[in-house]
């Protein structure tokens, strides 16, 4: 472990080394590197020497590039930086809410939610603009609902007319839908797909244009919503959807 810590210390002693690794995903000469990171050539040479000694950078004449090992190390470091970025940016949201419904395998890859932002709604019963925009701009929409909203049947019925919509609802929500919106449910099932899972303290949407998630405190917290529009977040959300889909039964007409 000591040798590993020495390498990590070398790489993280200054942001310039990480920046150089990022730049050298494509070949660069000394002048290009110096100009890109805004450091004197002498400083850059010192950093390059350390990276070459670690086997992360290769030199061919005046040209520098990442080695195969360097490519792996850069990707790993980028994931780690993003992991701590997510922890820093979403600290209060994650600390104050129950994250246990998210599988451990996905929590370990929470760096995929980099660039995520928590929005606080003035009226927790209104749809947040960011959430609604993701739905309206996407060609496909998947999600899990653990709470019933009176506007859900109408909204998702309309969305299913032009989009691929697959919804997982909890047992409690399904009973409410059947009792209060049976006509809308039957209309939806002609175009979209619905599945039922056991009660779980989690609500999320993953769609072509982004991912959103609501978590619970002691009860459902409709006032705070996590929104992330990166491709990584969509991939993460799809895995979360597949996880719960395997635990669900399909609703048939």
Residue, then its C-alpha position, 0 to 999 in steps of 0.5 A: x500500500x505504501x508504494x501505491x500511496x507514493x504514486x497517488x501523492x505524486x499525482x495529486x501533489x499539484x493539479x497540473x499533473x492531472x491536467x497534463x494527463x488529460x491533455x495527453x489523451x492525444x499527442x502534444x509537444x512541450x509548447x502545446x502542453x505549456x500553453x494549455x496549462x498556463x505553466x512555464x516549460x521548465x515546470x512542465x518538464x519537471x512534471x513530465x519527468x515524474x510522469x514518465x518515471x511512473x510509466x504513465x507518459x511516453x516520449x517520442x522525440x518532441x512528442x508526448x502521449x499517455x501510455x496504455x497504463x497512463x490511460x487506465x490511471x487517468x480514467x481511474x483518477x477521473x472517476x475518483x475526482x468525480x466521486x469526491x466532487x459528487x460527495x462534496x456537491x450533494x453532501x447534505x442531500x445524501x446525508x439527510x436522506x435514506x440512500x439504502x434503496x440504491x444498490x451498493x453497486x450503484x452507490x459505489x459508482x455515484x461518481x456517474x452523477x457528477x454535475x448533478x444539482x439539487x433543486x428545492x421546490x417552493x411548492x412540493x406538490x408542483x412539478x419542477x420545471x427541470x423534471x418536466x423539461x426532461x420528460x417533454x424533450x425525451x423520446x423515451x421515459x422510464x421511472x419508478x413512482x413510490x407516491x401517487x400524484x393526481x396529475x400523474x395519470x393524465x401526464x403519463x397518458x399524454x406522454x405515452x402518445x408520442x414517447x416510449x414510456x415504461x413505469x414501475x409503481x409500488x403496490x400502494x401506488x398501483x392500488x390508488x391508480x386502480x381505485x382513482x384512475x382506472x380509465x386512464x390506466x387502461x388507456x395508458x396500457x394500450x401504449x405504455x408499459x407498467x410494472x408493480x414492485x414492492x413498496x420502496x422508499x425511492x422515486x426516480x425518472x431516467x429518460x433520454x435527456x436526463x435523470x432525476x431522483x427523490x429520496x425519503x427522510x422519515x417520509x417522502x421528501x417532495x421538496x428536494x429533487x436531484x437532477x442530472x443531465x449527463x450521459x453518465x447519469x442516464x446510464x446510472x439511472x438505467x441500471x437503477x431501473x433495471x434493478x427494480x424491473x427484475x423485482x417487478x411484475x408486469x401489469x396486463x390489460 
